[in-house]
Amino acid sequence: MIEWKKVVDDLPGGIAIFDDQGRVVYVNKRMLEKTGVKDEKVKTDPLSLIQPR
């Protein structure tokens, strides 16, 4: 069985998964690389993933 986290981590795009309460469930490596946000910060401040252009 393939672990879903490995599949999501290997995707070329940034992925953030939220639960129905708006809490971060998982963020793949690419999203962390693209935003420069640390995994710990994402869990406490999910809006840190959103950057103005």
N, C-alpha and C positions, 0 to 999 in steps of 0.2 A: 504494500500500500504506500502511495506517495503522500508525504506529509504536505498539507496545504500551505504551510508557511514557507516551505522551500519553493513551491511553485510561485507563490506571490512574490517572494524575494527575487526570483530570477526574471520577473517581468521587466521590460525596459522602461515602463512608466512608473511614476510614483503612485502608490496606493495607500490610502488610509481607510480603515474599517472602523465604523462606529456602531454602538448598540442603539437600541430604540430610545435610550435616555440621553443620547448625544455624547456618551463617554467613549474615549478611544479604546478600541479592542486590540488593534494591531496596526502598525505602520511598517511598510517594507523598507529595506535598506535604501532603495533608490529615492524614496520620498525624503528620507533623512539627509541623504547626500545633496539632493536638489535644494532643500531649504536651509541646510546647515543647522537645523534644530536637533538637539540631543533627545534621545528616546525618553529620558526621565521628564524633560520639560513638556513633551507632547502629552503625556498622561495628565499632568497638572494644568496645562494651558493649551488645549487643542487648537485654539485660534492662532497659536504661534506658527502653524503650518501655512496660514494664509498671509501672503505678502503682497502689498500693493505694487502695482507695476508703474 
